[in-house]
Amino acid sequence: MQLDGKVALVTGASRGIGRSIALMLAARGADIVINYAGNTEAAEQTKAEVEALGRKALVVKADVGDTVACEKMLEDVVAAMGKIDILVNNAGITRDTLLMRMKEADWDAVLTTNLKSVYNCTKAAIKYMMKARSGRIVNISSVVGAMGNAGQANYAAAKAGILGFTKAVAKETASRGITVNAVAPGFIATDMTAVLSDKVVDNLKAGIPMGRLGAPEDIAKAVAFLVSDDAAYITGQTLHVNGGMYMD
């Protein structure tokens, strides 16, 4: 396996894209730390599936929007697993509404969970990676961060911020053998899109050259590539996985 002996922390790994990433990295040989915020049952199910693949799994409940909680999480990860090789910043929420109706709390919640979390977890992890002179960080952005979307000013701002953060930290850490990249999913069939009406989904598909929503595994495969040795000379980049909906 490409990732044998590696330890990967995936935030928001109890369901959806995060769960798929955790299982994909485990299938390729990595031991997995499953971070989650609220759904213990789902997190334990992900753990069971990772272990069924023959890999070690650790479940850690932590609010990734909380700086102190993230520092403690990384300390616990290194204490339990011995190191941290891979960080996938995936945790995210939506609070969609037009800006005119958007409450400050909706703005703050999305920016904290979707963007500040990336700062919190990355800062906590890179001190260990810098010492090891090795590491892979992948930040999950969104097609919305690149092209915008009505009703998602908060989400678009957070996901666009991730792209700038990725480039800056890539430049800061490259000399220490750490790569930092982003994956920007298009519209993916998850719990987030399951709430959309058939009409909305049909309209989305009409704007995607491939004519379908993506699968969580499409994102997981992109992440698995970026954290592998095959991507050792790639850093500061955004890999768009969106069926052609947005072309950079």
C-alpha positions in Angstrom: 0.0 0.0 0.0 1.1 3.6 -0.7 0.4 4.8 2.8 1.7 1.9 5.0 2.8 3.1 8.4 1.3 6.6 8.0 -1.0 8.2 10.6 -3.8 10.3 9.1 -6.2 12.7 11.0 -9.4 13.5 9.1 -11.7 16.1 10.6 -15.4 15.6 10.2 -14.8 12.0 9.4 -18.0 10.5 10.8 -20.0 10.8 7.6 -20.1 12.0 4.0 -16.9 13.1 2.3 -14.8 12.8 5.5 -15.9 9.2 6.1 -15.1 8.3 2.5 -11.6 9.9 2.8 -10.9 8.1 6.1 -11.8 4.7 4.5 -9.9 5.4 1.3 -6.7 6.3 3.2 -7.2 3.2 5.4 -7.6 1.0 2.3 -4.2 2.3 1.2 -2.5 1.4 4.4 -2.8 4.4 6.8 -4.0 4.3 10.4 -6.8 6.8 10.9 -7.8 9.3 13.5 -11.5 10.0 13.1 -12.4 13.5 14.4 -16.1 14.3 14.9 -18.3 16.9 16.6 -21.6 15.3 17.5 -22.6 12.0 16.0 -20.8 9.4 18.2 -22.6 6.5 16.6 -21.6 7.5 13.1 -18.0 8.0 14.2 -17.8 4.6 15.8 -19.2 3.1 12.6 -16.4 4.7 10.6 -13.9 3.3 13.2 -15.3 -0.2 12.8 -15.0 0.0 9.0 -11.4 1.3 9.2 -10.6 -1.6 11.6 -12.3 -4.0 9.2 -9.7 -2.9 6.6 -7.0 -4.0 9.0 -5.9 -0.6 10.2 -5.8 1.1 13.6 -8.5 3.7 14.3 -8.8 6.3 17.0 -12.0 8.3 17.5 -11.6 11.9 18.9 -14.5 14.2 19.7 -13.4 17.8 19.4 -14.8 21.1 18.2 -12.3 22.1 15.5 -13.5 25.7 15.7 -11.9 25.8 19.2 -8.2 26.5 19.2 -7.5 24.9 22.6 -9.5 21.8 21.7 -7.5 21.3 18.5 -4.2 21.7 20.3 -5.3 19.0 22.8 -6.6 16.8 20.0 -3.1 16.8 18.3 -1.4 16.1 21.6 -3.7 13.1 22.2 -3.2 11.9 18.6 0.6 11.9 18.9 0.5 10.4 22.4 -1.8 7.5 21.2 -0.5 7.0 17.6 3.2 8.1 18.0 3.1 10.7 15.2 1.0 12.6 12.7 1.9 12.3 9.0 -1.3 13.4 7.2 -3.9 16.0 8.1 -7.1 16.4 6.1 -9.1 19.5 7.1 -12.6 18.4 6.0 -15.0 19.5 8.7 -17.6 21.9 7.5 -21.2 23.2 7.9 -23.6 25.3 5.9 -26.0 28.1 7.0 -27.4 29.1 3.7 -29.5 32.2 3.1 -29.3 35.4 1.1 -26.9 38.0 2.6 -29.8 40.4 3.3 -31.3 37.8 5.6 -28.1 36.3 7.0 -27.7 36.6 10.7 -24.3 37.4 12.2 -24.5 34.1 14.0 -24.8 32.3 10.7 -21.8 34.1 9.3 -19.7 33.4 12.4 -20.6 29.8 12.7 -19.6 29.0 9.1 -16.4 31.0 9.2 -15.4 29.4 12.5 -16.2 25.8 11.6 -15.1 26.0 7.9 -12.1 28.3 8.0 -10.8 28.9 11.5 -10.8 25.2 12.0 -8.2 24.9 9.2 -6.0 27.4 11.0 -6.5 25.6 14.3 -5.8 22.1 13.1 -3.0 23.0 10.8 -1.1 25.1 13.3 -1.4 22.3 15.9 -0.2 19.7 13.5 2.7 21.4 11.7 4.8 21.7 14.8 5.0 17.9 14.8 5.5 17.7 11.0 8.2 20.4 11.1 10.1 18.4 13.6 9.8 15.3 11.5 10.6 17.2 8.3 7.7 15.5 6.6 4.0 15.8 6.3 1.0 16.1 4.0 -1.9 18.5 4.5 -5.0 18.6 2.4 -7.7 21.2 2.9 -11.2 20.6 1.5 -12.4 23.8 -0.1 -15.3 23.9 -2.6 -16.3 24.9 -6.1 -18.3 27.6 -4.4 -15.1 29.2 -3.1 -13.9 29.6 -6.7 -17.0 30.7 -8.5 -19.4 31.9 -5.7 -23.0 30.9 -5.2 -26.1 33.0 -4.3 -27.3 32.3 -0.8 -23.8 31.1 0.3 -21.8 34.2 1.0 -20.6 32.8 4.3 -19.7 29.4 2.9 -18.1 30.9 -0.2 -16.0 33.3 1.9 -14.8 30.5 4.1 -13.9 28.1 1.2 -12.2 30.9 -0.8 -10.2 31.7 2.4 -9.0 28.1 2.5 -7.4 28.5 -1.0 -5.4 31.5 0.1 -4.4 29.9 3.4 -3.3 26.8 1.5 -0.9 28.8 -0.8 0.6 30.8 2.1 1.3 27.8 4.4 2.6 25.8 1.4 5.3 28.4 1.0 6.1 28.5 4.7 6.5 24.7 5.1 7.9 23.4 1.8 11.5 23.6 2.9 10.6 21.2 5.7 9.3 18.5 3.5 5.6 19.4 4.1 3.2 19.7 1.2 -0.1 21.7 1.6 -2.8 21.4 -1.1 -6.5 21.9 -1.5 -9.2 19.8 -3.1 -12.3 21.8 -4.3 -15.3 19.5 -4.7 -18.2 20.4 -6.9 -21.6 19.3 -5.9 -21.3 15.9 -4.3 -24.1 13.4 -3.3 -24.0 13.7 0.5 -26.3 14.6 3.4 -25.7 18.2 2.5 -27.1 17.8 -1.0 -29.8 15.2 0.0 -32.0 18.0 1.4 -32.2 19.7 -2.1 -35.3 19.4 -4.1 -35.3 17.4 -7.3 -35.7 20.6 -9.3 -32.6 22.2 -7.7 -30.6 19.0 -8.3 -31.7 18.9 -12.0 -30.7 22.5 -12.3 -27.3 21.7 -10.8 -26.8 18.8 -13.2 -27.6 21.1 -16.1 -24.6 23.2 -15.2 -22.2 20.2 -14.9 -20.7 19.0 -18.2 -20.6 15.4 -16.9 -24.3 15.7 -16.1 -24.2 14.2 -12.6 -23.3 14.9 -9.1 -20.0 13.6 -7.8 -19.6 10.8 -5.3 -17.7 11.1 -2.0 -15.2 8.6 -3.4 -14.3 11.0 -6.2 -13.0 13.4 -3.6 -11.4 10.7 -1.5 -9.3 9.5 -4.5 -8.0 13.0 -5.1 -7.0 13.3 -1.4 -5.4 9.9 -1.5 -3.3 11.0 -4.5 -2.2 14.3 -2.8 -1.0 12.6 0.4 0.9 9.9 -1.4 4.5 9.9 -2.6 3.3 10.3 -6.1 2.4 13.9 -5.3 5.7 14.7 -3.5 6.5 17.6 -5.8 3.0 19.2 -5.7 2.3 21.9 -3.2 0.2 25.0 -2.9 -2.2 23.7 -5.5 -6.0 23.3 -5.8 -7.3 20.2 -7.4 -10.8 20.9 -8.7 -13.1 17.8 -8.7 -16.4 19.0 -10.1 -17.3 17.2 -13.3 -16.3 20.3 -15.3 -18.7 22.7 -13.5 -15.8 25.1 -13.0 -12.6 25.1 -15.0 -9.6 27.1 -13.7 
